[in-house]
Amino acid sequence: MRNRLPELRRERRWSQETLASMLGVSRQTVISIEKGRFDPSLPLAFQIAGVFDLTIEDIFTPDAA
């Protein structure tokens, strides 16, 4: 799954640590999601969308089949 997390985070001038704190996860989790090494759970995806005031689909897109 691809995501726009780094772009959205930079637009808001948030560090990875800041975003991690807002989500209640580790900075390593944010890094792993941004690099596509970890797909967030559905509840975490909803939480991420809520923090950015966007839909999940605005942030995450499936890899091409």
N, C-alpha and C positions, 0 to 999 in steps of 0.2 A: 504494500500500500504506500502510495506517495502522500506527502503532506506539505502544507504551506507554513508549518509552524515556525521555522526560522525567519521567514519573510515577515510574518505577522508579528512575531516577537520583536524583531528589529524595528519595524514601523512604530512600535510603541516604546522603543528604547528600554525594553525589559531585558535583564540578564537572564541566563538560564536558571540561575539561583532564585531570582525573583519569581519567575514563572513556576518553578518547582515549589516554592513556598506557598504560592497562591493555590496550587493544586493539592498540596499535602503529599507530595512525592519527592523523591531524591532528585538531585541535579543529574545524576547518572541516568535516571529514567527519562528525563527530558531529552538528554543527549541521544539516548537510544531511539526514542521516538523520532526525533528530528533526522537522524541518519537512516531511518527505515529499518533498523535492526530489531525493533520491537513494535508490535501493533498494540495500541492501548485497548483495554477492555471497553465494552460499550459504556458502562457508567463513567469511566475516565474520559472517553471521547465526548460524552455529553457535558462533562465538567469543563473540558478544554473549550468546547464550543461556547459554553456559557461565559467563560472568562473573556473570550474575544467577542462576545455578543454576535456570533455567527451560527450558521447551521453546521452540523457535522460535515455535510456535503461541500460546504464552502472551504473546509480545511483539509479533509481527507478524500482522496480519490483512489479507486482500485487500480492495481497494475493492469496493463493491457494483457488480455488473455492470449 
